[in-house]
Amino acid sequence: MHLRELFYDTLRTLWAHKLRTALTMFGISWGIISIILMVAAGEGLRVGQRRAAETMGKDILIVFSGQTSMHAGGMRAGRRIRWQDSDYLSVQQQVSACQEVLPELGRSSTPVRSPYNTGSFLVTGSLPPFQEIRSLRLGEGRFYNWEDQEKGRRVAFIGSEVRKQLFAEREVLGKTISVGGLPYTIIGVMKEKNQDSSYDGRDVSKVFIPFSAMIRDFPEKPPSTAHTIDRLLVTPKSFEEHEACKSQVRRALGSPS
């Protein structure tokens, strides 16, 4: 009986102060909802940032050419640094914590023509692992392989927007396009990609060719005769070795050749 009386007394008190009770319950409910919303928003932001980063590449280090900001080794600051097309081979031998060291060379505003239309696109060349580390998913056909690279074949893997502009809805695999005035055979098309970040442009608007063909057909413009590249792409063997990989690359690039 004591518990029943206590229960009824509680109900009578709440009923007597209906407004205060409603406001208290509303405050508690709103606090719980606010916490849920903040946690959900934070998780959504984290997932969104991860997906945006994955569209550019999978845990990659991008080493750009440029100018030195500090003097080192008795040499002045402000020196122009350009990577040679063979530098990546030397770096590979010195970086045990890194999985891939790839050269990359691009030529912007390159005229590309199909039998149906023309356009101006960024043409970029690298090695076959470039597809995986830069998250270039297959829509049709294939990416260039090591045999294409070794033989310097004029084959092209094109972005989805390039395909739309040059061919619309027509078949593209096996078709020949003119890239900078040279004939290239299309072997693959990239799947459409929502890309929020980039270091040189949207991948869907690019033409990808083997590095050997890139160096041969689109080298550094005269008067330079050196085979220089724009950047090195590096991936660590694991997430835990990211910092070790970065330190090894810095040491390798800083050592005299």
ZAKOLSE-767136 format. One record per atom (N, C-alpha, C): atom name; x, y, z; residue in one letter. Coordinates in Angstrom, 3 decimals. Layout:
site  X  Y  Z  code
CA  X  Y  Z  a
...
***
This chain:
site  X  Y  Z  code
N  0.831  -1.207  0.000  m
CA  0.000  0.000  0.000  m
C  0.867  1.260  0.000  m
N  1.988  1.174  0.675  h
CA  2.850  2.343  0.758  h
C  3.352  2.736  -0.623  h
N  3.773  1.759  -1.444  l
CA  4.274  2.044  -2.779  l
C  3.168  2.576  -3.671  l
N  1.951  2.012  -3.520  r
CA  0.846  2.479  -4.341  r
C  0.506  3.922  -4.024  r
N  0.492  4.253  -2.729  e
CA  0.209  5.631  -2.340  e
C  1.282  6.591  -2.849  e
N  2.545  6.131  -2.803  l
CA  3.642  6.963  -3.307  l
C  3.491  7.206  -4.804  l
N  3.075  6.154  -5.527  f
CA  2.888  6.265  -6.964  f
C  1.782  7.265  -7.291  f
N  0.640  7.127  -6.629  y
CA  -0.478  8.037  -6.875  y
C  -0.140  9.463  -6.459  y
N  0.607  9.588  -5.390  d
CA  0.994  10.927  -4.939  d
C  1.893  11.603  -5.970  d
N  2.772  10.811  -6.589  t
CA  3.655  11.343  -7.642  t
C  2.854  11.810  -8.841  t
N  1.850  11.003  -9.223  l
CA  1.013  11.377  -10.359  l
C  0.222  12.642  -10.069  l
N  -0.298  12.750  -8.858  r
CA  -1.063  13.947  -8.503  r
C  -0.172  15.195  -8.538  r
N  1.095  15.051  -8.079  t
CA  2.025  16.182  -8.088  t
C  2.353  16.618  -9.512  t
N  2.613  15.609  -10.376  l
CA  2.905  15.933  -11.765  l
C  1.723  16.597  -12.451  l
N  0.544  16.104  -12.154  w
CA  -0.656  16.664  -12.768  w
C  -0.921  18.086  -12.286  w
N  -0.565  18.329  -11.060  a
CA  -0.776  19.658  -10.485  a
C  0.191  20.691  -11.075  a
N  1.314  20.180  -11.599  h
CA  2.317  21.074  -12.195  h
C  2.573  20.633  -13.637  h
N  1.511  20.651  -14.409  k
CA  1.582  20.114  -15.777  k
C  2.597  20.861  -16.639  k
N  2.614  22.183  -16.583  l
CA  3.521  22.953  -17.426  l
C  4.978  22.668  -17.080  l
N  5.280  22.677  -15.773  r
CA  6.647  22.406  -15.352  r
C  7.066  20.993  -15.766  r
N  6.158  20.037  -15.648  t
CA  6.460  18.650  -16.023  t
C  6.742  18.540  -17.517  t
N  5.886  19.220  -18.325  a
CA  6.063  19.162  -19.776  a
C  7.391  19.787  -20.191  a
N  7.723  20.932  -19.581  l
CA  8.984  21.588  -19.930  l
C  10.190  20.738  -19.532  l
N  10.122  20.089  -18.392  t
CA  11.222  19.227  -17.953  t
C  11.410  18.049  -18.896  t
N  10.298  17.412  -19.276  m
CA  10.374  16.278  -20.193  m
C  10.889  16.719  -21.564  m
N  10.443  17.903  -21.997  f
CA  10.921  18.425  -23.274  f
C  12.427  18.679  -23.233  f
N  12.914  19.249  -22.117  g
CA  14.336  19.523  -21.982  g
C  15.172  18.249  -22.021  g
N  14.704  17.216  -21.326  i
CA  15.434  15.946  -21.328  i
C  15.459  15.339  -22.732  i
N  14.286  15.347  -23.382  s
CA  14.194  14.771  -24.733  s
C  15.073  15.529  -25.719  s
N  15.019  16.872  -25.649  w
CA  15.822  17.676  -26.559  w
C  17.315  17.446  -26.335  w
N  17.737  17.265  -25.098  g
CA  19.143  16.988  -24.808  g
C  19.593  15.679  -25.437  g
N  18.753  14.648  -25.316  i
CA  19.098  13.342  -25.903  i
C  19.165  13.441  -27.426  i
N  18.167  14.120  -28.014  i
CA  18.144  14.267  -29.475  i
C  19.358  15.052  -29.960  i
N  19.754  16.102  -29.235  s
CA  20.901  16.920  -29.626  s
C  22.188  16.094  -29.639  s
N  22.346  15.249  -28.616  i
CA  23.548  14.401  -28.559  i
C  23.581  13.432  -29.737  i
N  22.417  12.825  -30.034  i
CA  22.342  11.885  -31.163  i
C  22.671  12.587  -32.471  i
N  22.128  13.808  -32.657  l
CA  22.376  14.550  -33.888  l
C  23.849  14.939  -34.032  l
N  24.485  15.358  -32.940  m
CA  25.895  15.741  -33.005  m
C  26.782  14.544  -33.324  m
N  26.484  13.400  -32.705  v
CA  27.266  12.192  -32.989  v
C  27.087  11.768  -34.441  v
N  25.827  11.816  -34.931  a
CA  25.553  11.428  -36.316  a
C  26.235  12.371  -37.299  a
N  26.209  13.693  -36.997  a
CA  26.849  14.663  -37.887  a
C  28.356  14.461  -37.930  a
N  28.960  14.206  -36.773  g
CA  30.398  13.962  -36.725  g
C  30.795  12.716  -37.494  g
N  29.999  11.647  -37.344  e
CA  30.288  10.413  -38.066  e
C  30.100  10.603  -39.562  e
N  29.040  11.341  -39.937  g
CA  28.809  11.611  -41.356  g
C  29.943  12.404  -41.971  g
N  30.460  13.407  -41.241  l
CA  31.577  14.213  -41.733  l
C  32.821  13.362  -41.900  l
N  33.063  12.470  -40.920  r
CA  34.247  11.604  -40.993  r
C  34.177  10.685  -42.211  r
N  33.012  10.076  -42.415  v
CA  32.838  9.173  -43.556  v
C  32.960  9.940  -44.871  v
N  32.366  11.153  -44.915  g
CA  32.447  11.961  -46.124  g
C  33.871  12.346  -46.462  g
N  34.655  12.740  -45.457  q
CA  36.054  13.110  -45.685  q
C  36.871  11.914  -46.148  q
N  36.584  10.738  -45.564  r
CA  37.311  9.538  -45.973  r
C  37.016  9.186  -47.428  r
N  35.733  9.269  -47.797  r
CA  35.364  8.956  -49.182  r
C  35.949  9.966  -50.162  r
N  35.957  11.244  -49.763  a
CA  36.532  12.268  -50.636  a
C  38.023  12.040  -50.842  a
N  38.713  11.648  -49.760  a
CA  40.148  11.379  -49.866  a
C  40.411  10.166  -50.742  a
N  39.549  9.152  -50.635  e
CA  39.740  7.928  -51.413  e
C  39.575  8.174  -52.905  e
N  38.805  9.194  -53.290  t
CA  38.647  9.465  -54.714  t
C  39.935  9.987  -55.335  t
N  40.799  10.584  -54.526  m
CA  42.067  11.080  -55.042  m
C  43.128  9.990  -55.015  m
N  43.078  9.116  -54.030  g
CA  44.065  8.050  -53.956  g
C  44.035  7.357  -52.611  g
N  44.753  6.252  -52.539  k
CA  44.770  5.440  -51.336  k
C  46.070  5.660  -50.570  k
N  46.013  6.515  -49.554  d
CA  47.152  6.774  -48.675  d
C  48.421  7.062  -49.475  d
N  48.378  8.104  -50.279  i
CA  49.522  8.421  -51.141  i
C  50.256  9.669  -50.664  i
N  51.552  9.679  -50.934  l
CA  52.388  10.861  -50.729  l
C  52.698  11.424  -52.111  l
N  52.501  12.713  -52.299  i
CA  52.747  13.340  -53.590  i
C  53.931  14.289  -53.440  i
N  55.008  14.000  -54.160  v
CA  56.231  14.793  -54.063  v
C  56.347  15.623  -55.334  v
N  56.134  16.929  -55.205  f
CA  56.142  17.825  -56.358  f
C  57.546  18.374  -56.612  f
N  57.796  18.689  -57.860  s
CA  59.002  19.454  -58.173  s
C  58.721  20.915  -57.821  s
N  59.778  21.718  -57.718  g
CA  59.570  23.118  -57.344  g
C  60.870  23.786  -56.961  g
N  60.810  24.634  -55.922  q
CA  61.993  25.341  -55.455  q
C  62.240  25.017  -53.993  q
N  63.514  24.981  -53.618  t
CA  63.858  24.734  -52.221  t
C  63.538  25.971  -51.392  t
N  63.077  25.747  -50.160  s
CA  62.752  26.858  -49.269  s
C  63.862  27.138  -48.255  s
N  64.834  26.221  -48.153  m
CA  65.933  26.387  -47.193  m
C  67.238  26.003  -47.880  m
N  68.354  26.573  -47.377  h
CA  69.656  26.178  -47.912  h
C  70.070  24.879  -47.229  h
N  70.740  24.027  -47.958  a
CA  71.181  22.745  -47.425  a
C  72.384  22.256  -48.222  a
N  73.298  21.581  -47.525  g
CA  74.463  21.017  -48.199  g
C  75.340  22.052  -48.871  g
N  75.354  23.272  -48.337  g
CA  76.167  24.318  -48.933  g
C  75.538  24.970  -50.146  g
N  74.312  24.601  -50.464  m
CA  73.626  25.181  -51.619  m
C  72.547  26.143  -51.145  m
N  72.317  27.172  -51.940  r
CA  71.399  28.240  -51.558  r
C  69.940  27.797  -51.620  r
N  69.104  28.540  -50.905  a
CA  67.659  28.321  -50.990  a
C  67.136  28.908  -52.299  a
N  65.971  28.441  -52.732  g
CA  65.381  28.955  -53.955  g
C  65.858  28.251  -55.211  g
N  66.630  27.174  -55.040  r
CA  67.083  26.423  -56.215  r
C  65.910  25.692  -56.858  r
N  65.907  25.643  -58.187  r
CA  64.881  24.935  -58.937  r
C  65.164  23.440  -58.894  r
N  64.172  22.652  -58.459  i
CA  64.314  21.202  -58.374  i
C  63.360  20.550  -59.361  i
N  63.885  19.727  -60.242  r
CA  63.060  18.959  -61.171  r
C  63.434  17.491  -61.054  r
N  62.434  16.624  -61.009  w
CA  62.704  15.193  -60.946  w
C  62.953  14.664  -62.355  w
N  63.979  13.826  -62.488  q
CA  64.257  13.172  -63.760  q
C  63.394  11.915  -63.887  q
N  63.217  11.468  -65.115  d
CA  62.320  10.335  -65.336  d
C  62.834  9.035  -64.722  d
N  64.118  8.978  -64.348  s
CA  64.674  7.769  -63.736  s
C  64.880  7.901  -62.230  s
N  64.560  9.051  -61.644  d
CA  64.788  9.258  -60.212  d
C  63.998  8.269  -59.356  d
N  62.819  7.880  -59.825  y
CA  61.990  6.993  -59.013  y
C  62.674  5.646  -58.774  y
N  63.519  5.200  -59.724  l
CA  64.217  3.927  -59.570  l
C  65.223  3.996  -58.427  l
N  65.917  5.126  -58.328  s
CA  66.876  5.312  -57.235  s
C  66.162  5.382  -55.892  s
N  65.021  6.095  -55.859  v
CA  64.262  6.210  -54.607  v
C  63.733  4.846  -54.181  v
N  63.237  4.049  -55.122  q
CA  62.697  2.732  -54.810  q
C  63.693  1.869  -54.051  q
N  64.959  1.970  -54.400  q
CA  65.988  1.138  -53.787  q
C  66.307  1.545  -52.357  q
N  65.850  2.733  -51.948  q
CA  66.230  3.255  -50.630  q
C  65.072  3.371  -49.654  q
N  63.883  2.904  -50.046  v
CA  62.702  3.126  -49.191  v
C  62.017  1.791  -48.889  v
N  62.492  1.127  -47.870  s
CA  61.965  -0.193  -47.511  s
C  60.555  -0.129  -46.950  s
N  60.134  1.023  -46.443  a
CA  58.793  1.144  -45.859  a
C  57.741  1.530  -46.890  a
N  58.153  1.741  -48.134  c
CA  57.223  2.176  -49.176  c
C  56.885  1.032  -50.122  c
N  55.629  0.961  -50.533  q
CA  55.176  -0.080  -51.450  q
C  55.430  0.306  -52.906  q
N  55.040  1.518  -53.282  e
CA  55.179  1.977  -54.666  e
C  55.821  3.359  -54.715  e
N  56.673  3.551  -55.708  v
CA  57.227  4.874  -56.039  v
C  57.032  5.034  -57.533  v
N  56.112  5.903  -57.929  l
CA  55.762  6.042  -59.338  l
C  56.061  7.444  -59.857  l
N  56.573  7.538  -61.081  p
CA  56.722  8.853  -61.722  p
C  55.386  9.263  -62.340  p
N  55.146  10.542  -62.461  e
CA  53.950  11.020  -63.154  e
C  54.300  12.264  -63.966  e
N  53.840  12.263  -65.201  l
CA  54.072  13.402  -66.091  l
C  52.767  13.756  -66.775  l
N  52.409  15.022  -66.765  g
CA  51.164  15.453  -67.384  g
C  51.372  16.591  -68.369  g
N  50.508  16.646  -69.371  r
CA  50.516  17.751  -70.324  r
C  49.091  18.283  -70.434  r
N  48.893  19.497  -69.969  s
CA  47.558  20.078  -69.965  s
C  47.195  20.625  -71.341  s
N  45.904  20.811  -71.555  s
CA  45.378  21.409  -72.789  s
C  45.918  20.738  -74.053  s
N  45.967  19.416  -74.013  t
CA  46.426  18.662  -75.182  t
C  45.242  18.407  -76.116  t
N  45.370  18.737  -77.400  p
CA  44.252  18.487  -78.317  p
C  44.045  16.988  -78.550  p
N  42.799  16.555  -78.391  v
CA  42.441  15.153  -78.598  v
C  41.255  15.124  -79.552  v
N  41.338  14.268  -80.571  r
CA  40.309  14.255  -81.600  r
C  39.839  12.825  -81.882  r
N  38.541  12.659  -82.013  s
CA  37.947  11.398  -82.451  s
C  37.314  11.649  -83.820  s
N  36.778  10.611  -84.470  p
CA  36.108  10.855  -85.758  p
C  34.858  11.721  -85.628  p
N  34.393  11.965  -84.381  y
CA  33.117  12.644  -84.190  y
C  33.238  14.016  -83.533  y
N  34.295  14.224  -82.742  n
CA  34.391  15.490  -82.017  n
C  35.833  15.711  -81.570  n
N  36.097  16.909  -81.063  t
CA  37.432  17.246  -80.574  t
C  37.323  17.833  -79.170  t
N  38.446  17.863  -78.480  g
CA  38.482  18.452  -77.149  g
C  39.914  18.731  -76.751  g
N  40.071  19.414  -75.626  s
CA  41.380  19.724  -75.084  s
C  41.422  19.180  -73.659  s
N  42.307  18.212  -73.414  f
CA  42.308  17.512  -72.131  f
C  43.721  17.411  -71.564  f
N  43.780  17.077  -70.284  l
CA  45.062  16.803  -69.651  l
C  45.419  15.348  -69.929  l
N  46.595  15.133  -70.505  v
CA  47.107  13.788  -70.765  v
C  48.164  13.494  -69.712  v
N  48.042  12.358  -69.047  t
CA  48.985  12.027  -67.986  t
C  49.511  10.617  -68.174  t
N  50.798  10.446  -67.845  g
CA  51.428  9.143  -67.987  g
C  52.079  8.693  -66.699  g
N  51.935  7.403  -66.404  s
CA  52.584  6.822  -65.242  s
C  52.699  5.316  -65.470  s
N  52.987  4.577  -64.413  l
CA  53.151  3.128  -64.506  l
C  51.833  2.427  -64.149  l
N  51.669  1.151  -64.506  p
CA  50.399  0.441  -64.283  p
C  49.821  0.495  -62.867  p
N  50.623  0.447  -61.769  p
CA  50.018  0.536  -60.426  p
C  49.300  1.852  -60.162  p
N  49.492  2.843  -61.040  f
CA  48.834  4.143  -60.911  f
C  47.317  3.986  -60.812  f
N  46.762  3.017  -61.538  q
CA  45.305  2.826  -61.529  q
C  44.782  2.551  -60.120  q
N  45.454  1.662  -59.401  e
CA  44.969  1.287  -58.068  e
C  45.195  2.394  -57.052  e
N  46.387  2.964  -57.023  i
CA  46.667  3.938  -55.975  i
C  45.944  5.261  -56.208  i
N  45.500  5.511  -57.441  r
CA  44.735  6.730  -57.707  r
C  43.239  6.455  -57.853  r
N  42.822  5.256  -57.495  s
CA  41.396  4.885  -57.464  s
C  40.692  5.157  -58.796  s
N  41.275  4.651  -59.873  l
CA  40.675  4.775  -61.206  l
C  39.921  3.483  -61.508  l
N  38.638  3.476  -61.238  r
CA  37.843  2.259  -61.395  r
C  37.452  2.031  -62.852  r
N  37.447  0.765  -63.245  l
CA  37.127  0.403  -64.621  l
C  35.642  0.526  -64.895  l
N  35.315  1.191  -66.002  g
CA  33.948  1.197  -66.494  g
C  33.810  0.227  -67.654  g
N  34.797  0.268  -68.552  e
CA  34.874  -0.637  -69.697  e
C  36.330  -0.948  -69.982  e
N  36.572  -2.128  -70.578  g
CA  37.913  -2.464  -71.030  g
C  38.889  -2.682  -69.894  g
N  40.097  -2.154  -70.058  r
CA  41.163  -2.368  -69.078  r
C  42.071  -1.146  -69.002  r
N  42.907  -1.137  -67.971  f
CA  43.953  -0.129  -67.843  f
C  45.202  -0.670  -68.543  f
N  46.131  0.207  -68.890  y
CA  47.353  -0.284  -69.536  y
C  48.171  -1.121  -68.549  y
N  48.886  -2.122  -69.078  n
CA  49.639  -3.050  -68.241  n
C  51.145  -2.909  -68.469  n
N  51.920  -3.808  -67.839  w
CA  53.380  -3.708  -67.931  w
C  53.891  -3.993  -69.340  w
N  53.189  -4.841  -70.083  e
CA  53.601  -5.094  -71.463  e
C  53.424  -3.841  -72.319  e
N  52.307  -3.122  -72.097  d
CA  52.100  -1.848  -72.795  d
C  53.216  -0.875  -72.452  d
N  53.606  -0.847  -71.183  q
CA  54.657  0.050  -70.727  q
C  56.002  -0.322  -71.339  q
N  56.339  -1.597  -71.300  e
CA  57.643  -2.039  -71.798  e
C  57.794  -1.818  -73.300  e
N  56.700  -1.977  -74.039  k
CA  56.763  -1.827  -75.493  k
C  56.415  -0.407  -75.958  k
N  56.091  0.452  -75.010  g
CA  55.785  1.841  -75.363  g
C  54.583  1.963  -76.280  g
N  53.584  1.141  -76.055  r
CA  52.416  1.140  -76.935  r
C  51.616  2.434  -76.812  r
N  51.061  2.852  -77.913  r
CA  50.194  4.032  -77.914  r
C  48.756  3.578  -77.631  r
N  48.503  3.322  -76.362  v
CA  47.172  2.929  -75.910  v
C  46.698  3.943  -74.888  v
N  45.392  4.114  -74.781  a
CA  44.840  5.151  -73.903  a
C  43.680  4.619  -73.083  a
N  43.667  5.033  -71.831  f
CA  42.554  4.798  -70.911  f
C  41.944  6.165  -70.657  f
N  40.676  6.354  -70.996  i
CA  40.109  7.703  -70.969  i
C  39.080  7.859  -69.849  i
N  38.949  9.097  -69.362  g
CA  37.945  9.415  -68.354  g
C  36.546  9.415  -68.944  g
N  35.554  9.276  -68.085  s
CA  34.169  9.185  -68.543  s
C  33.710  10.454  -69.260  s
N  34.186  11.628  -68.833  e
CA  33.803  12.871  -69.505  e
C  34.474  12.996  -70.870  e
N  35.689  12.474  -70.990  v
CA  36.363  12.460  -72.289  v
C  35.566  11.606  -73.265  v
N  35.129  10.456  -72.791  r
CA  34.334  9.567  -73.635  r
C  33.052  10.256  -74.112  r
N  32.357  10.942  -73.184  k
CA  31.109  11.615  -73.551  k
C  31.342  12.682  -74.610  k
N  32.407  13.468  -74.445  q
CA  32.649  14.558  -75.379  q
C  33.094  14.071  -76.749  q
N  33.911  13.028  -76.776  l
CA  34.473  12.571  -78.042  l
C  33.589  11.560  -78.778  l
N  32.816  10.756  -78.022  f
CA  32.064  9.676  -78.661  f
C  30.574  9.666  -78.312  f
N  30.150  10.479  -77.347  a
CA  28.753  10.448  -76.890  a
C  28.425  9.031  -76.419  a
N  27.398  8.396  -77.011  e
CA  26.999  7.051  -76.597  e
C  27.565  5.963  -77.511  e
N  28.456  6.311  -78.412  r
CA  29.002  5.329  -79.345  r
C  30.008  4.396  -78.658  r
N  30.299  3.283  -79.314  e
CA  31.314  2.364  -78.826  e
C  32.694  3.025  -78.903  e
N  33.538  2.732  -77.924  v
CA  34.855  3.375  -77.902  v
C  36.017  2.384  -77.888  v
N  35.823  1.203  -77.326  l
CA  36.940  0.266  -77.188  l
C  37.479  -0.118  -78.565  l
N  38.793  -0.016  -78.708  g
CA  39.440  -0.351  -79.963  g
C  39.465  0.788  -80.965  g
N  38.797  1.887  -80.654  k
CA  38.768  3.032  -81.564  k
C  40.075  3.826  -81.445  k
N  40.431  4.491  -82.532  t
CA  41.647  5.296  -82.559  t
C  41.309  6.769  -82.398  t
N  42.050  7.430  -81.520  i
CA  41.910  8.867  -81.331  i
C  43.262  9.517  -81.592  i
N  43.238  10.782  -81.948  s
CA  44.466  11.545  -82.134  s
C  44.762  12.298  -80.839  s
N  45.912  12.010  -80.238  v
CA  46.336  12.680  -79.002  v
C  47.567  13.516  -79.333  v
N  47.383  14.813  -79.371  g
CA  48.499  15.680  -79.749  g
C  49.005  15.385  -81.143  g
N  48.113  14.913  -82.027  g
CA  48.498  14.616  -83.400  g
C  49.004  13.206  -83.618  g
N  49.030  12.373  -82.562  l
CA  49.530  11.004  -82.668  l
C  48.393  10.012  -82.451  l
N  48.377  8.883  -83.162  p
CA  47.281  7.913  -83.036  p
C  47.417  7.041  -81.782  p
N  46.369  7.018  -80.986  y
CA  46.314  6.168  -79.797  y
C  45.044  5.317  -79.842  y
N  45.154  4.069  -79.413  t
CA  44.016  3.155  -79.396  t
C  43.403  3.118  -78.003  t
N  42.095  3.297  -77.918  i
CA  41.405  3.273  -76.622  i
C  41.251  1.829  -76.159  i
N  41.775  1.532  -74.967  i
CA  41.667  0.187  -74.407  i
C  40.743  0.138  -73.190  i
N  40.357  1.292  -72.670  g
CA  39.502  1.289  -71.490  g
C  38.908  2.651  -71.203  g
N  37.814  2.631  -70.434  v
CA  37.121  3.852  -70.019  v
C  36.937  3.805  -68.509  v
N  37.207  4.907  -67.847  m
CA  37.060  4.985  -66.409  m
C  35.594  5.102  -66.010  m
N  35.240  4.473  -64.919  k
CA  33.897  4.602  -64.378  k
C  33.695  6.020  -63.863  k
N  32.462  6.511  -63.948  e
CA  32.175  7.861  -63.445  e
C  32.607  7.982  -61.988  e
N  33.122  9.157  -61.646  k
CA  33.745  9.337  -60.336  k
C  33.414  10.713  -59.779  k
N  32.875  10.742  -58.561  n
CA  32.629  12.011  -57.865  n
C  33.892  12.374  -57.103  n
N  34.583  13.391  -57.580  q
CA  35.886  13.755  -57.026  q
C  35.846  15.145  -56.422  q
N  36.069  15.207  -55.096  d
CA  36.012  16.483  -54.385  d
C  37.383  17.138  -54.220  d
N  38.449  16.372  -54.455  s
CA  39.784  16.935  -54.280  s
C  40.695  16.444  -55.399  s
N  41.687  17.260  -55.719  s
CA  42.590  16.924  -56.808  s
C  43.828  17.791  -56.716  s
N  44.924  17.333  -57.333  y
CA  46.129  18.155  -57.378  y
C  46.411  18.672  -58.785  y
N  45.663  18.184  -59.791  d
CA  45.893  18.704  -61.141  d
C  44.653  18.652  -62.032  d
N  43.502  18.321  -61.489  g
CA  42.290  18.284  -62.296  g
C  41.483  17.017  -62.057  g
N  40.256  17.015  -62.549  r
CA  39.360  15.875  -62.349  r
C  39.762  14.717  -63.253  r
N  39.826  13.535  -62.666  d
CA  40.260  12.356  -63.406  d
C  39.323  12.008  -64.558  d
N  38.045  12.322  -64.421  v
CA  37.089  11.978  -65.480  v
C  37.353  12.770  -66.759  v
N  38.162  13.826  -66.661  s
CA  38.470  14.658  -67.833  s
C  39.923  14.507  -68.270  s
N  40.484  13.323  -68.070  k
CA  41.874  13.076  -68.427  k
C  41.992  11.908  -69.402  k
N  43.145  11.866  -70.072  v
CA  43.529  10.732  -70.910  v
C  44.794  10.141  -70.292  v
N  44.757  8.860  -69.962  f
CA  45.881  8.199  -69.295  f
C  46.609  7.291  -70.289  f
N  47.928  7.439  -70.369  i
CA  48.722  6.622  -71.283  i
C  49.948  6.073  -70.540  i
N  50.590  5.020  -71.065  p
CA  51.783  4.470  -70.403  p
C  52.886  5.513  -70.272  p
N  53.656  5.400  -69.208  f
CA  54.716  6.369  -68.943  f
C  55.752  6.391  -70.060  f
N  56.092  5.226  -70.601  s
CA  57.086  5.165  -71.680  s
C  56.610  5.925  -72.914  s
N  55.320  5.807  -73.228  a
CA  54.771  6.545  -74.368  a
C  54.718  8.040  -74.072  a
N  54.437  8.383  -72.831  m
CA  54.348  9.785  -72.434  m
C  55.707  10.484  -72.581  m
N  56.752  9.838  -72.082  i
CA  58.089  10.411  -72.153  i
C  58.549  10.542  -73.601  i
N  58.207  9.560  -74.430  r
CA  58.619  9.581  -75.835  r
C  57.844  10.616  -76.657  r
N  56.526  10.627  -76.484  d
CA  55.678  11.456  -77.340  d
C  55.468  12.876  -76.825  d
N  55.541  13.063  -75.497  f
CA  55.270  14.390  -74.922  f
C  56.352  14.782  -73.913  f
N  57.613  14.841  -74.356  p
CA  58.709  15.191  -73.444  p
C  58.690  16.675  -73.104  p
N  59.651  17.063  -72.275  e
CA  59.822  18.480  -71.935  e
C  60.072  19.277  -73.207  e
N  59.435  20.428  -73.295  k
CA  59.560  21.246  -74.508  k
C  60.955  21.866  -74.625  k
N  61.459  22.057  -75.859  p
CA  62.758  22.728  -76.063  p
C  62.715  24.122  -75.431  p
N  63.854  24.685  -74.992  p
CA  65.217  24.209  -75.274  p
C  65.701  23.099  -74.354  p
N  64.906  22.714  -73.337  s
CA  65.337  21.662  -72.429  s
C  65.359  20.328  -73.156  s
N  66.398  19.541  -72.889  t
CA  66.495  18.200  -73.476  t
C  66.378  17.122  -72.414  t
N  66.229  17.534  -71.158  a
CA  66.141  16.569  -70.065  a
C  64.745  15.966  -70.003  a
N  64.692  14.702  -69.658  h
CA  63.409  14.030  -69.466  h
C  62.975  14.220  -68.013  h
N  62.313  15.324  -67.749  t
CA  61.864  15.619  -66.391  t
C  60.399  15.247  -66.227  t
N  59.989  15.081  -64.969  i
CA  58.611  14.717  -64.661  i
C  58.035  15.710  -63.658  i
N  56.716  15.667  -63.492  d
CA  56.046  16.640  -62.635  d
C  56.117  16.283  -61.157  d
N  55.997  14.986  -60.862  r
CA  55.906  14.579  -59.450  r
C  56.153  13.088  -59.300  r
N  56.366  12.694  -58.048  l
CA  56.483  11.289  -57.673  l
C  55.301  10.940  -56.779  l
N  54.688  9.794  -57.021  l
CA  53.612  9.299  -56.173  l
C  54.140  8.117  -55.371  l
N  53.977  8.192  -54.052  v
CA  54.544  7.176  -53.163  v
C  53.449  6.634  -52.262  v
N  53.439  5.312  -52.053  t
CA  52.500  4.699  -51.111  t
C  53.265  3.880  -50.082  t
N  52.899  3.966  -48.806  p
CA  53.551  3.141  -47.782  p
C  53.061  1.706  -47.852  p
N  53.818  0.793  -47.289  k
CA  53.414  -0.615  -47.285  k
C  52.206  -0.851  -46.377  k
N  52.065  -0.012  -45.358  s
CA  50.921  -0.110  -44.455  s
C  50.700  1.252  -43.818  s
N  49.538  1.418  -43.187  f
CA  49.239  2.696  -42.534  f
C  50.252  2.984  -41.430  f
N  50.695  1.941  -40.737  e
CA  51.643  2.119  -39.636  e
C  53.009  2.594  -40.133  e
N  53.335  2.309  -41.408  e
CA  54.639  2.684  -41.943  e
C  54.600  3.999  -42.725  e
N  53.503  4.724  -42.602  h
CA  53.345  5.972  -43.354  h
C  54.462  6.959  -43.046  h
N  54.700  7.222  -41.771  e
CA  55.718  8.201  -41.391  e
C  57.114  7.728  -41.756  e
N  57.368  6.411  -41.580  a
CA  58.679  5.871  -41.935  a
C  58.924  6.007  -43.427  a
N  57.892  5.736  -44.218  c
CA  57.995  5.866  -45.670  c
C  58.303  7.311  -46.059  c
N  57.580  8.249  -45.444  k
CA  57.793  9.665  -45.745  k
C  59.222  10.100  -45.410  k
N  59.727  9.664  -44.271  s
CA  61.087  10.027  -43.865  s
C  62.118  9.430  -44.817  s
N  61.907  8.194  -45.241  q
CA  62.838  7.543  -46.155  q
C  62.875  8.240  -47.512  q
N  61.709  8.676  -47.991  v
CA  61.648  9.384  -49.270  v
C  62.404  10.709  -49.180  v
N  62.200  11.432  -48.092  r
CA  62.920  12.703  -47.909  r
C  64.423  12.484  -47.890  r
N  64.850  11.435  -47.196  r
CA  66.268  11.148  -47.113  r
C  66.837  10.764  -48.479  r
N  66.078  9.953  -49.217  a
CA  66.537  9.500  -50.535  a
C  66.640  10.670  -51.517  a
N  65.648  11.555  -51.506  l
CA  65.654  12.688  -52.428  l
C  66.687  13.734  -52.017  l
N  67.031  13.778  -50.736  g
CA  67.984  14.765  -50.262  g
C  69.430  14.334  -50.425  g
N  69.645  13.035  -50.709  s
CA  71.009  12.536  -50.848  s
C  71.540  12.869  -52.246  s
N  72.843  13.111  -52.374  p
CA  73.400  13.430  -53.693  p
C  73.293  12.228  -54.619  p
N  72.966  12.505  -55.887  s
CA  72.827  11.420  -56.870  s
C  74.169  11.009  -57.438  s
***
